[in-house]
């Protein structure tokens, strides 16, 4: 069996590579690793609205209860909401069933440890070892876990304060987001593309509660239309709607709403790098940016490095994946990090990327300064970046090939200080991602295409 966990949980084609049987085994193993040795400890389970989530939620719940854990389902909620509630309810673990921005046929299992924190590599390795051994811990009789509702939690020895009852999870999460915003958003009009996903209800609700006028699109999930031509990976609809409605901005989330990309009033795209730049400068001005440091990944555009240097902000880079950003944030005590793709992490308010909170914070900066999003985002000038996804038969072997390493070194010598090269295997697919940045776009395109041809030939 190959490695189960990719850059963000276990993911695959639902009912094929990600089967109910695998979901049961993974959740049972997670219960053993993260259960703290406690009998009938609490686990939270949430999901996005894709159809296969219903099936996989049943399997995950069976795996957890079979391992002796009590399970509280919080229904359809964004990934960051499940992480937040895992900490709020003092659960031993949380499970989010979602394939994020992937198409509807895919699904995934994201696991949070106590406090709502993503798993480190060591915890994932222990879970994988138990799954491979296929020797699950299975108590019997009174040791079996229970599936709880709000009143049933108390009946079975799980104390959940009334104000945190399962019926109020959506409202409590919205309240948390609005409290974190710190700014009345009255006077701003926003188009929100909910991707027919997990934020279809709580996203517009949070923006309205904070005072904004909200035009919601793709907010009618039916289990089959999640991410279908919409959301953060398909920005045409939100760009058109912003211009048509004369809105101040647009926000686009992905299927599980841990991402946010933005659109200015003129329809221009404001990506994750630009959002990070805007928020970093705002937090530095307010004395809230710890060590005047922003954490991003190696995929962030060279323009972000330049903008942060000019603003007197140190930019630290990590491997791709918001969990690596999170690890660096926690290790250094930093207060802002994220990815070009729109994962933005504010550790004061959450343990993972939160797309709705990102949107609220971005609008708060607009309301505070009275400046347009395009004006704020103008602090960053993007350097041409060419990113090619090259299908391969063995991504690990390609990445280690001598001729590939030599070609990368030669390209870096040619670019000098005017650009950079990055090759990395995909975390979830048999792809090698070839990225070249250069102030000269023609040169960037040539070098990227040459490297891609070489990678494809290995």
C-alpha positions as CSV (number, residue, x, y, z in Angstrom):
1,X,0.0,0.0,0.0
2,X,1.4,3.4,-0.9
3,X,1.2,6.4,1.4
4,X,-2.4,7.2,2.3
5,X,-2.0,10.8,3.4
6,X,-1.3,13.5,0.9
7,X,-0.7,17.2,1.6
8,X,-4.1,17.5,3.1
9,X,-5.5,14.2,4.4
10,X,-6.6,11.1,2.6
11,X,-8.2,11.8,-0.8
12,X,-9.4,9.8,-3.8
13,X,-12.3,8.8,-6.0
14,X,-15.2,8.1,-3.7
15,X,-16.4,4.5,-3.6
16,X,-13.2,3.4,-5.5
17,X,-9.8,4.4,-4.1
18,X,-11.6,6.1,-1.2
19,X,-14.0,3.3,-0.2
20,X,-16.3,3.0,2.8
21,X,-14.1,0.2,4.0
22,X,-11.0,2.4,3.9
23,X,-12.8,5.2,5.6
24,X,-13.8,2.8,8.4
25,X,-10.2,1.6,8.9
26,X,-8.7,5.1,8.8
27,X,-11.1,6.5,11.3
28,X,-10.7,3.5,13.6
29,X,-6.9,3.9,13.5
30,X,-7.2,7.6,14.1
31,X,-9.3,6.8,17.2
32,X,-6.6,4.6,18.5
33,X,-3.8,7.1,17.9
34,X,-5.6,10.2,19.0
35,X,-8.0,8.9,21.7
36,X,-5.6,9.8,24.5
37,X,-6.4,6.4,26.0
38,X,-9.7,7.6,27.2
39,X,-12.8,5.4,27.1
40,X,-15.8,6.9,25.2
41,X,-13.9,10.0,24.3
42,X,-15.6,12.5,22.0
43,X,-15.0,12.9,18.2
44,X,-16.7,15.4,15.9
45,X,-17.6,14.6,12.3
46,X,-18.5,17.2,9.7
47,X,-18.7,17.1,5.9
48,X,-19.2,19.2,2.8
49,X,-22.4,18.6,0.8
50,X,-21.2,16.3,-1.9
51,X,-23.3,13.1,-2.2
52,X,-20.6,10.6,-1.3
53,X,-20.1,12.4,2.0
54,X,-23.3,10.8,3.4
55,X,-21.9,7.4,2.7
56,X,-18.4,8.2,4.0
57,X,-19.8,9.9,7.1
58,X,-21.6,6.7,8.0
59,X,-18.4,4.7,7.5
60,X,-16.3,7.1,9.5
61,X,-18.8,7.1,12.3
62,X,-18.8,3.3,12.3
63,X,-15.1,3.2,12.5
64,X,-14.9,5.7,15.4
65,X,-17.7,4.1,17.5
66,X,-16.3,0.6,16.8
67,X,-13.1,1.9,18.4
68,X,-15.0,3.1,21.5
69,X,-15.4,6.8,20.7
70,X,-18.6,8.8,21.0
71,X,-19.4,10.7,17.8
72,X,-21.1,14.0,17.5
73,X,-22.1,14.9,13.9
74,X,-22.1,18.7,13.2
75,X,-23.4,18.2,9.6
76,X,-22.4,20.3,6.6
77,X,-19.9,22.9,7.7
78,X,-16.6,24.3,6.4
79,X,-13.4,22.6,7.3
80,X,-12.3,25.5,9.6
81,X,-15.6,25.2,11.4
82,X,-15.0,21.6,12.2
83,X,-11.5,22.4,13.4
84,X,-12.8,25.3,15.6
85,X,-15.6,23.1,17.1
86,X,-13.1,20.3,17.8
87,X,-11.3,22.6,20.1
88,X,-14.4,24.3,21.5
89,X,-16.0,21.0,22.5
90,X,-12.7,19.6,23.9
91,X,-12.9,16.6,21.5
92,X,-10.1,14.2,21.1
93,X,-10.3,14.5,17.4
94,X,-12.3,15.9,14.5
95,X,-13.0,14.5,11.1
96,X,-13.9,16.6,8.0
97,X,-15.1,14.6,5.0
98,X,-14.3,16.7,2.0
99,X,-12.2,16.8,-1.2
100,X,-11.9,20.6,-0.9
101,X,-11.6,22.1,-4.4
102,X,-11.7,18.7,-6.2
103,X,-14.6,17.7,-8.5
104,X,-17.7,16.1,-7.1
105,X,-16.7,12.4,-7.7
106,X,-13.7,12.8,-5.4
107,X,-13.8,12.9,-1.6
108,X,-11.4,13.0,1.3
109,X,-10.9,12.6,5.0
110,X,-9.2,15.3,6.9
111,X,-8.3,14.5,10.6
112,X,-7.8,17.0,13.4
113,X,-6.1,16.3,16.7
114,X,-7.3,17.7,20.0
115,X,-7.6,21.5,19.8
116,X,-8.4,21.3,16.1
117,X,-4.8,21.0,14.9
118,X,-3.8,19.3,11.8
119,X,-1.8,16.1,12.2
120,X,2.0,16.1,12.0
121,X,3.8,13.5,9.9
122,X,4.5,11.3,12.9
123,X,0.8,11.0,13.8
124,X,-0.1,10.3,10.1
125,X,2.6,7.5,10.0
126,X,1.1,5.9,13.2
127,X,-2.4,5.9,11.7
128,X,-1.1,4.5,8.4
129,X,0.8,1.7,10.2
130,X,-2.4,0.7,12.0
131,X,-4.4,0.7,8.8
132,X,-1.8,-1.4,7.1
133,X,-1.7,-3.9,10.0
134,X,-5.5,-4.2,9.8
135,X,-5.7,-5.2,13.5
136,X,-8.3,-2.8,14.8
137,X,-9.0,-2.2,18.5
138,X,-12.6,-3.3,18.9
139,X,-14.2,-3.1,22.4
140,X,-17.5,-4.9,23.0
141,X,-20.5,-4.4,25.2
142,X,-20.5,-1.2,27.0
143,X,-17.2,-0.2,25.6
144,X,-18.6,0.5,22.1
145,X,-19.0,4.2,21.3
146,X,-22.3,6.0,20.8
147,X,-23.7,8.3,18.1
148,X,-24.8,11.4,20.0
149,X,-27.3,14.2,19.5
150,X,-27.4,17.3,21.8
151,X,-29.4,15.7,24.6
152,X,-27.9,12.2,24.1
153,X,-24.4,13.7,24.8
154,X,-25.4,14.3,28.4
155,X,-27.1,11.0,28.6
156,X,-23.9,9.2,27.7
157,X,-21.5,11.2,29.9
158,X,-20.4,13.8,27.5
159,X,-20.9,17.3,28.9
160,X,-21.5,19.9,26.3
161,X,-22.7,23.3,27.5
162,X,-26.2,24.3,26.3
163,X,-24.8,27.2,24.4
164,X,-22.6,24.8,22.4
165,X,-25.4,22.3,21.6
166,X,-25.2,20.7,18.2
167,X,-28.3,22.6,17.0
168,X,-26.3,25.8,17.5
169,X,-23.0,24.8,15.8
170,X,-23.7,26.9,12.6
171,X,-24.7,30.0,14.7
172,X,-21.8,29.6,17.1
173,X,-19.3,29.5,14.2
174,X,-20.8,32.6,12.6
175,X,-20.6,34.4,15.9
176,X,-17.0,33.4,16.2
177,X,-16.2,34.8,12.7
178,X,-18.0,38.1,13.3
179,X,-16.3,38.6,16.7
180,X,-12.9,38.0,15.0
181,X,-13.7,40.6,12.2
182,X,-13.3,43.6,14.5
183,X,-14.9,46.0,12.1
184,X,-18.4,47.0,11.0
185,X,-18.7,46.3,7.2
186,X,-21.7,48.4,6.6
187,X,-21.5,50.2,3.2
188,X,-19.6,47.4,1.5
189,X,-21.3,45.2,-1.1
190,X,-19.8,41.8,-1.8
191,X,-20.6,39.0,-4.2
192,X,-19.8,35.6,-2.6
193,X,-19.3,32.5,-4.7
194,X,-20.0,29.6,-2.3
195,X,-19.0,26.9,-4.8
196,X,-22.2,25.1,-4.0
197,X,-20.2,23.8,-1.1
198,X,-19.9,23.9,2.7
199,X,-20.1,27.7,3.0
200,X,-23.4,28.0,1.2
201,X,-25.2,28.8,4.5
202,X,-22.6,30.1,6.9
203,X,-20.6,32.2,4.5
204,X,-23.3,34.7,3.4
205,X,-24.7,34.6,7.0
206,X,-21.3,35.7,8.4
207,X,-20.8,38.5,5.9
208,X,-24.4,39.8,6.5
209,X,-24.0,39.6,10.3
210,X,-20.8,41.7,10.0
211,X,-22.8,44.4,8.2
212,X,-22.1,43.9,4.5
213,X,-24.6,43.7,1.7
214,X,-24.3,40.2,0.3
215,X,-25.1,38.8,-3.2
216,X,-24.6,35.1,-2.9
217,X,-24.1,32.9,-6.0
218,X,-23.6,29.2,-6.3
219,X,-25.2,28.8,-2.9
220,X,-27.6,26.0,-3.7
221,X,-25.8,22.7,-3.1
222,X,-27.5,19.5,-4.3
223,X,-24.8,17.0,-3.6
224,X,-23.7,16.9,-7.2
225,X,-22.9,20.5,-8.2
226,X,-20.0,21.3,-5.7
227,X,-17.1,23.1,-7.4
228,X,-18.8,22.6,-10.8
229,X,-17.6,25.6,-12.9
230,X,-17.6,27.8,-9.8
231,X,-15.8,28.7,-6.7
232,X,-12.1,29.6,-6.1
233,X,-10.9,27.5,-9.1
234,X,-13.3,29.0,-11.6
235,X,-13.5,32.7,-11.1
236,X,-15.4,33.8,-14.3
237,X,-18.8,33.8,-12.6
238,X,-17.9,35.9,-9.6
239,X,-15.9,38.3,-11.8
240,X,-19.0,38.8,-14.1
241,X,-21.3,39.2,-11.1
242,X,-19.1,41.8,-9.4
243,X,-19.1,44.0,-12.5
244,X,-22.8,43.5,-13.2
245,X,-23.9,44.4,-9.7
246,X,-21.4,47.2,-9.2
247,X,-20.1,45.5,-6.1
248,X,-17.1,46.6,-4.1
249,X,-15.5,43.2,-4.4
250,X,-16.1,39.5,-4.9
251,X,-15.0,36.5,-2.8
252,X,-14.8,33.0,-4.0
253,X,-14.5,29.9,-1.8
254,X,-13.8,26.3,-2.5
255,X,-15.9,23.3,-1.6
256,X,-14.9,23.2,2.0
257,X,-14.4,26.9,2.4
258,X,-10.8,26.9,3.7
259,X,-9.8,29.0,0.8
260,X,-10.7,32.5,-0.4
261,X,-9.7,34.3,-3.5
262,X,-10.9,37.8,-4.3
263,X,-12.0,40.0,-7.2
264,X,-11.8,43.8,-7.2
265,X,-14.6,46.0,-8.4
266,X,-13.2,46.1,-11.9
267,X,-13.2,42.3,-12.1
268,X,-9.5,41.9,-11.7
269,X,-8.3,38.9,-9.6
270,X,-6.7,39.3,-6.2
271,X,-5.0,36.0,-5.4
272,X,-3.7,34.6,-2.1
273,X,-0.4,36.3,-2.3
274,X,-2.0,39.7,-2.7
275,X,-4.4,39.0,0.1
276,X,-1.5,38.0,2.3
277,X,0.3,41.2,1.4
278,X,-2.7,43.4,2.3
279,X,-3.3,41.6,5.6
280,X,0.4,41.5,6.6
281,X,0.7,45.3,6.1
282,X,-2.5,45.9,8.0
283,X,-1.3,43.8,10.9
284,X,2.1,45.3,11.0
285,X,0.6,48.8,11.2
286,X,-1.6,47.6,14.1
287,X,1.3,46.0,15.9
288,X,-0.3,42.6,15.5
289,X,2.2,40.9,13.1
290,X,4.5,39.0,15.4
291,X,8.2,39.6,14.7
292,X,7.0,41.5,11.6
293,X,7.0,38.1,9.9
294,X,4.7,36.5,7.3
295,X,4.9,32.7,6.6
296,X,4.1,31.5,3.1
297,X,5.1,28.6,0.9
298,X,7.7,28.2,-1.8
299,X,5.0,28.6,-4.4
300,X,4.4,32.2,-3.5
301,X,5.2,34.6,-6.2
302,X,8.5,36.5,-6.3
303,X,6.5,39.6,-6.2
304,X,5.4,38.8,-2.6
305,X,9.0,38.6,-1.5
306,X,9.7,42.0,-3.0
307,X,6.6,43.6,-1.6
308,X,7.3,42.3,1.9
309,X,10.9,43.4,1.8
310,X,9.8,46.9,0.8
311,X,7.3,46.9,3.7
312,X,9.9,45.9,6.2
313,X,8.3,42.4,6.7
314,X,10.3,39.2,6.8
315,X,8.9,36.4,4.6
316,X,9.5,32.9,5.7
317,X,8.8,30.0,3.3
318,X,7.8,26.4,3.9
319,X,6.9,23.4,1.8
320,X,3.6,23.4,0.0
321,X,0.6,22.7,2.1
322,X,-1.1,24.8,4.7
323,X,-0.2,22.3,7.5
324,X,3.5,23.1,6.9
325,X,2.6,26.8,7.2
326,X,0.7,26.0,10.4
327,X,3.7,24.1,11.8
328,X,6.0,27.1,11.2
329,X,3.5,29.5,12.6
330,X,3.2,27.5,15.8
331,X,6.9,26.9,16.1
332,X,7.8,30.6,15.7
333,X,4.7,32.1,17.4
334,X,3.9,34.0,14.2
335,X,0.5,35.5,13.6
336,X,-0.1,35.3,9.8
337,X,0.6,32.8,7.1
338,X,-0.9,31.2,4.0
339,X,-0.7,30.1,0.4
340,X,-1.0,31.6,-3.0
341,X,-4.1,29.3,-3.5
342,X,-6.0,31.3,-0.9
343,X,-5.4,29.4,2.3
344,X,-4.9,32.1,4.9
345,X,-4.2,31.2,8.5
346,X,-4.7,33.6,11.4
347,X,-3.6,31.5,14.5
348,X,-5.3,33.9,16.9
349,X,-8.7,32.9,15.5
350,X,-8.3,29.4,14.1
351,X,-6.0,26.4,13.7
352,X,-6.4,26.1,9.9
353,X,-7.0,28.2,6.8
354,X,-10.5,29.8,7.0
355,X,-11.8,31.3,3.7
356,X,-14.8,33.1,5.3
357,X,-12.6,34.7,8.0
358,X,-10.1,35.8,5.3
359,X,-12.9,37.5,3.4
360,X,-14.1,39.3,6.5
361,X,-10.6,40.5,7.4
362,X,-10.0,41.7,3.8
363,X,-13.2,43.7,3.9
364,X,-12.4,45.0,7.4
365,X,-9.2,46.5,5.9
366,X,-11.2,48.1,3.1
367,X,-13.7,49.6,5.6
368,X,-10.9,50.8,8.0
369,X,-9.0,52.6,5.3
370,X,-11.8,53.6,2.9
371,X,-9.6,52.3,0.0
372,X,-10.7,50.0,-2.8
373,X,-9.4,46.4,-3.0
374,X,-7.6,47.2,-6.2
375,X,-5.7,50.0,-4.5
376,X,-4.8,47.9,-1.5
377,X,-3.7,45.0,-3.6
378,X,-1.5,47.3,-5.7
379,X,1.2,46.9,-3.1
380,X,2.1,43.7,-4.9
381,X,3.4,43.5,-8.5
382,X,3.3,40.0,-9.7
383,X,6.3,38.6,-11.4
384,X,5.4,36.4,-14.4
385,X,5.0,32.8,-13.2
386,X,4.6,29.8,-15.4
387,X,3.2,26.7,-13.8
388,X,3.0,23.4,-15.8
389,X,1.5,20.2,-14.4
390,X,3.3,17.3,-16.1
391,X,1.8,13.8,-15.9
392,X,4.4,11.1,-15.1
393,X,4.4,7.4,-14.2
394,X,6.6,7.8,-11.1
395,X,6.7,11.3,-9.7
396,X,9.3,10.5,-7.0
397,X,11.7,9.0,-9.5
398,X,11.4,12.0,-11.8
399,X,12.1,14.4,-9.0
400,X,15.3,12.6,-8.1
401,X,16.6,12.1,-11.7
402,X,20.1,13.4,-12.2
403,X,19.3,15.0,-15.6
404,X,16.4,16.8,-14.1
405,X,18.4,18.2,-11.3
406,X,21.1,19.4,-13.7
407,X,18.6,21.0,-16.0
408,X,17.1,22.9,-13.0
409,X,20.6,24.2,-12.0
410,X,21.3,25.3,-15.5
411,X,17.9,27.2,-15.7
412,X,18.7,28.9,-12.3
413,X,22.1,30.0,-13.6
414,X,20.5,31.5,-16.6
415,X,17.9,33.4,-14.5
416,X,20.3,34.7,-11.9
417,X,18.6,37.1,-9.5
418,X,15.8,37.8,-12.0
419,X,13.8,34.7,-11.3
420,X,13.6,31.2,-9.8
421,X,12.8,27.6,-10.6
422,X,10.8,25.1,-8.6
423,X,10.0,21.5,-9.4
424,X,7.9,19.4,-7.0
425,X,5.9,16.2,-7.0
426,X,2.1,16.7,-6.5
427,X,0.9,15.6,-3.1
428,X,-2.2,13.8,-4.5
429,X,-1.6,12.9,-8.1
430,X,1.1,11.4,-10.4
431,X,2.2,14.8,-11.5
432,X,5.3,16.9,-11.3
433,X,4.7,20.6,-11.1
434,X,7.2,22.8,-13.0
435,X,7.2,26.4,-11.9
436,X,9.4,29.1,-13.4
437,X,9.3,32.8,-12.4
438,X,11.2,35.5,-14.3
439,X,10.9,39.2,-14.9
440,X,11.0,38.3,-18.6
441,X,7.9,36.3,-19.4
442,X,9.2,34.9,-22.7
443,X,12.2,33.5,-20.9
444,X,10.0,32.0,-18.1
445,X,7.8,30.3,-20.7
446,X,10.8,28.9,-22.6
447,X,12.5,27.5,-19.6
448,X,9.3,26.0,-18.1
449,X,8.4,24.3,-21.4
450,X,12.0,22.9,-21.8
451,X,11.9,21.5,-18.2
452,X,8.4,20.1,-18.7
453,X,9.5,18.2,-21.9
454,X,12.4,16.8,-20.0
455,X,10.3,15.7,-17.1
456,X,7.7,14.1,-19.4
457,X,10.5,12.1,-21.1
458,X,11.9,10.5,-17.9
